[in-house]
Amino acid sequence: MNPALNNNIYFVKEHVGLFKASNNFDIYDPQTGEVILFCREPKLSMLTKLFRFTDFKRLTPFHIEITTPSGEPVCSVHRRFLSWLVEILDERQEKIGSFQQHIWSIGGAFTVLGASGKELCQLKGSWTGWNFRFVADDGTEFAHVTKKWSGVGKELFTSADNYVLEIDDSVPKDNPLRQIIFSAVMCIDMVLKE
């Protein structure tokens, strides 16, 4: 696993554009202000691009590649057209987990699954306030995502398309759960917020 995923706090900044079909993000270390990861959607078909400008945008397939600034693969996230299941692959393109969207949830929720399909936690949140938590059945919170930030990197916030992921110290370094949580954050925006 790439060492960049061993950080506990990430600042996610979406690339904004008037007529953009793809979803692209830069991930910063809020302590230093340095870009540490890129999240890009480089392989969009023309049909998908067209659907992204319709009411069916939230149902379109996606393939997000997460890399270091030098282009080294970190992980990727995939969803097929009209699917509620999102797969997460590691840097070797091996499945490490997935998440299943709860279709009728209020505010948005996912069941986060490991490679074997066993439930790891739930992603629960409020799409109106952009507050999401990764919570185990016993109430343990593994991570949370919010738009409210008062840390060192506060000056990086320039628009409503920015947010912070904070992973709890209880999630061990080099644990695949970090890749899964990180990947899920990219899907919150694409599946619930678009």
The 8 nearest C-alpha neighbors of each residue, nearest first, counted from 0:
[[1, 173, 2, 73, 4, 90, 175, 89],
 [0, 2, 3, 4, 73, 5, 173, 90],
 [3, 1, 4, 5, 0, 173, 6, 172],
 [4, 2, 5, 1, 6, 35, 36, 67],
 [5, 3, 2, 6, 1, 177, 178, 0],
 [4, 6, 172, 2, 3, 173, 7, 177],
 [7, 5, 4, 8, 3, 9, 2, 166],
 [6, 8, 166, 165, 5, 167, 9, 168],
 [9, 7, 165, 164, 6, 166, 10, 28],
 [10, 8, 164, 28, 163, 27, 11, 29],
 [9, 11, 163, 27, 26, 29, 162, 28],
 [12, 10, 26, 162, 161, 163, 25, 9],
 [13, 11, 161, 25, 24, 26, 160, 10],
 [14, 12, 24, 160, 23, 15, 161, 25],
 [15, 13, 23, 24, 12, 16, 22, 25],
 [16, 14, 13, 17, 19, 160, 23, 22],
 [17, 15, 19, 18, 14, 20, 13, 21],
 [16, 18, 19, 15, 20, 14, 52, 21],
 [19, 17, 16, 20, 52, 15, 21, 51],
 [18, 20, 16, 21, 17, 15, 22, 48],
 [19, 21, 48, 51, 18, 22, 52, 49],
 [22, 20, 40, 19, 23, 43, 48, 41],
 [21, 23, 40, 39, 20, 24, 14, 13],
 [24, 22, 39, 14, 38, 13, 40, 21],
 [23, 25, 13, 38, 12, 14, 37, 26],
 [24, 26, 37, 12, 11, 36, 38, 27],
 [25, 27, 11, 36, 10, 34, 35, 37],
 [28, 26, 34, 10, 33, 35, 29, 9],
 [27, 29, 30, 32, 9, 33, 31, 10],
 [30, 28, 152, 32, 31, 27, 10, 9],
 [29, 31, 28, 151, 32, 152, 150, 33],
 [30, 32, 33, 29, 28, 152, 27, 151],
 [31, 33, 29, 28, 27, 30, 152, 34],
 [32, 34, 31, 27, 28, 35, 29, 30],
 [35, 33, 27, 26, 36, 28, 25, 32],
 [34, 36, 27, 26, 33, 67, 28, 68],
 [37, 35, 67, 26, 66, 68, 34, 25],
 [36, 38, 25, 66, 65, 67, 26, 24],
 [39, 37, 65, 24, 23, 64, 25, 63],
 [40, 38, 23, 64, 63, 41, 37, 65],
 [39, 41, 63, 21, 22, 62, 42, 64],
 [42, 40, 39, 43, 63, 21, 64, 62],
 [43, 41, 40, 44, 62, 61, 63, 21],
 [44, 42, 41, 47, 48, 45, 40, 21],
 [43, 45, 47, 46, 48, 42, 49, 41],
 [44, 46, 48, 47, 49, 43, 50, 42],
 [47, 45, 49, 48, 44, 50, 43, 51],
 [48, 46, 50, 44, 49, 45, 51, 43],
 [47, 49, 45, 51, 20, 46, 50, 44],
 [48, 50, 46, 47, 51, 52, 45, 53],
 [51, 49, 47, 53, 52, 48, 56, 55],
 [50, 52, 56, 48, 49, 53, 20, 47],
 [51, 53, 50, 49, 56, 54, 48, 20],
 [54, 52, 50, 55, 51, 56, 49, 57],
 [53, 55, 56, 52, 57, 50, 51, 58],
 [56, 54, 53, 58, 57, 50, 59, 51],
 [55, 57, 51, 58, 59, 54, 53, 50],
 [58, 56, 190, 55, 59, 193, 189, 191],
 [59, 57, 81, 55, 56, 80, 60, 82],
 [58, 60, 80, 56, 57, 47, 81, 61],
 [61, 59, 80, 79, 78, 58, 62, 47],
 [60, 62, 78, 77, 63, 59, 79, 40],
 [61, 63, 77, 76, 40, 64, 78, 42],
 [64, 62, 40, 76, 75, 39, 61, 38],
 [63, 65, 75, 39, 38, 40, 66, 74],
 [64, 66, 38, 74, 73, 37, 75, 72],
 [67, 65, 72, 73, 71, 37, 70, 36],
 [66, 68, 36, 71, 70, 69, 37, 35],
 [69, 67, 70, 36, 37, 66, 35, 34],
 [68, 70, 67, 71, 66, 36, 72, 37],
 [71, 69, 67, 66, 68, 72, 37, 65],
 [70, 72, 67, 66, 69, 73, 68, 90],
 [73, 71, 66, 90, 74, 70, 65, 67],
 [72, 74, 90, 66, 65, 1, 89, 71],
 [75, 73, 89, 90, 65, 88, 72, 64],
 [76, 74, 64, 88, 63, 65, 87, 89],
 [75, 77, 87, 63, 62, 86, 182, 88],
 [78, 76, 62, 86, 61, 85, 63, 87],
 [79, 77, 85, 60, 61, 82, 86, 84],
 [78, 80, 60, 82, 81, 77, 61, 59],
 [79, 81, 60, 59, 82, 58, 78, 61],
 [82, 80, 58, 79, 59, 83, 60, 78],
 [83, 81, 79, 84, 80, 78, 58, 85],
 [82, 84, 100, 99, 85, 81, 102, 78],
 [85, 83, 99, 82, 98, 100, 78, 86],
 [84, 86, 78, 98, 97, 77, 99, 83],
 [87, 85, 97, 77, 76, 96, 78, 84],
 [88, 86, 76, 96, 97, 94, 75, 95],
 [89, 87, 94, 92, 93, 75, 95, 74],
 [88, 90, 74, 92, 91, 93, 95, 94],
 [89, 91, 73, 74, 72, 92, 88, 0],
 [92, 90, 89, 93, 88, 74, 72, 73],
 [93, 91, 88, 89, 90, 94, 74, 75],
 [94, 92, 88, 89, 91, 95, 90, 87],
 [93, 95, 88, 96, 87, 114, 89, 92],
 [96, 94, 114, 88, 87, 113, 89, 93],
 [97, 95, 113, 114, 87, 112, 94, 86],
 [98, 96, 86, 112, 85, 87, 111, 113],
 [99, 97, 111, 110, 85, 112, 84, 109],
 [98, 100, 84, 110, 109, 83, 101, 85],
 [99, 101, 109, 83, 102, 108, 98, 84],
 [102, 100, 108, 109, 104, 103, 99, 107],
 [101, 103, 100, 104, 83, 107, 108, 99],
 [104, 102, 101, 105, 107, 108, 100, 106],
 [105, 103, 107, 101, 102, 108, 106, 100],
 [104, 106, 107, 103, 108, 125, 124, 126],
 [107, 105, 125, 126, 124, 104, 108, 127],
 [108, 106, 104, 105, 124, 123, 126, 125],
 [107, 109, 123, 122, 101, 104, 100, 124],
 [110, 108, 100, 122, 99, 101, 121, 98],
 [109, 111, 121, 99, 98, 122, 112, 120],
 [110, 112, 98, 120, 121, 119, 118, 109],
 [113, 111, 118, 97, 116, 119, 117, 96],
 [112, 114, 96, 116, 117, 115, 95, 119],
 [113, 115, 96, 95, 116, 94, 112, 97],
 [116, 114, 113, 117, 96, 112, 95, 118],
 [115, 117, 112, 113, 114, 118, 96, 97],
 [118, 116, 112, 113, 115, 119, 114, 111],
 [117, 119, 112, 120, 111, 113, 116, 110],
 [120, 118, 112, 111, 113, 117, 135, 121],
 [121, 119, 135, 111, 134, 118, 133, 110],
 [122, 120, 110, 134, 133, 111, 109, 123],
 [121, 123, 133, 109, 108, 132, 110, 134],
 [124, 122, 108, 132, 131, 121, 107, 133],
 [125, 123, 131, 130, 106, 107, 132, 126],
 [124, 126, 106, 127, 130, 128, 129, 131],
 [127, 125, 129, 106, 128, 124, 107, 192],
 [126, 128, 125, 129, 106, 130, 124, 192],
 [127, 129, 126, 130, 125, 146, 145, 124],
 [130, 128, 126, 145, 125, 127, 146, 131],
 [129, 131, 145, 125, 124, 128, 144, 132],
 [130, 132, 124, 144, 143, 123, 125, 129],
 [131, 133, 143, 123, 122, 142, 134, 124],
 [132, 134, 122, 142, 141, 121, 140, 143],
 [133, 135, 140, 121, 120, 139, 138, 132],
 [136, 134, 120, 139, 138, 137, 121, 140],
 [137, 135, 138, 120, 134, 139, 121, 119],
 [136, 138, 135, 139, 134, 140, 120, 121],
 [139, 137, 135, 136, 134, 140, 141, 120],
 [140, 138, 135, 134, 137, 141, 136, 133],
 [139, 141, 134, 142, 133, 138, 135, 132],
 [142, 140, 167, 133, 134, 166, 139, 170],
 [143, 141, 166, 133, 167, 165, 140, 132],
 [142, 144, 132, 131, 165, 164, 133, 145],
 [143, 145, 164, 131, 163, 130, 132, 165],
 [146, 144, 130, 147, 163, 129, 162, 131],
 [145, 147, 162, 129, 163, 148, 161, 144],
 [148, 146, 145, 149, 162, 163, 130, 129],
 [149, 147, 150, 153, 146, 163, 145, 162],
 [148, 150, 153, 147, 151, 152, 154, 146],
 [151, 149, 152, 153, 148, 29, 30, 154],
 [150, 152, 153, 30, 29, 149, 154, 31],
 [153, 151, 29, 154, 150, 155, 30, 32],
 [154, 152, 155, 150, 151, 149, 156, 148],
 [153, 155, 156, 152, 157, 151, 150, 32],
 [156, 154, 153, 152, 157, 32, 29, 10],
 [157, 155, 154, 153, 158, 161, 152, 159],
 [156, 158, 155, 159, 154, 161, 160, 12],
 [159, 157, 160, 156, 161, 12, 13, 155],
 [158, 160, 161, 157, 146, 156, 162, 13],
 [161, 159, 158, 13, 12, 162, 15, 14],
 [162, 160, 12, 159, 11, 13, 158, 156],
 [161, 163, 146, 11, 145, 10, 12, 160],
 [162, 164, 10, 145, 144, 9, 11, 146],
 [165, 163, 144, 9, 8, 143, 10, 166],
 [164, 166, 8, 142, 7, 143, 144, 163],
 [167, 165, 142, 7, 141, 8, 164, 168],
 [166, 168, 141, 169, 142, 170, 165, 7],
 [167, 169, 170, 166, 171, 7, 141, 172],
 [168, 170, 167, 171, 141, 166, 140, 172],
 [171, 169, 168, 167, 141, 172, 174, 177],
 [172, 170, 174, 169, 173, 168, 177, 5],
 [171, 173, 5, 174, 170, 177, 4, 6],
 [174, 172, 0, 171, 5, 175, 177, 4],
 [173, 175, 176, 172, 171, 177, 170, 178],
 [176, 174, 178, 177, 179, 173, 95, 0],
 [175, 177, 179, 174, 178, 180, 170, 113],
 [176, 178, 180, 175, 179, 174, 181, 4],
 [179, 177, 181, 175, 176, 180, 182, 4],
 [178, 180, 176, 182, 177, 181, 183, 175],
 [181, 179, 183, 177, 182, 178, 176, 184],
 [180, 182, 178, 184, 179, 183, 177, 185],
 [183, 181, 179, 184, 185, 180, 178, 76],
 [184, 182, 186, 180, 185, 181, 179, 187],
 [183, 185, 187, 186, 182, 181, 180, 188],
 [186, 184, 183, 182, 187, 188, 189, 181],
 [187, 185, 189, 183, 188, 184, 190, 182],
 [188, 186, 184, 191, 190, 185, 189, 183],
 [187, 189, 192, 186, 191, 185, 190, 193],
 [190, 188, 186, 193, 187, 191, 192, 185],
 [189, 191, 57, 187, 186, 188, 192, 193],
 [192, 190, 187, 188, 189, 193, 107, 126],
 [191, 193, 188, 189, 190, 187, 126, 57],
 [192, 189, 191, 188, 57, 190, 56, 187]]
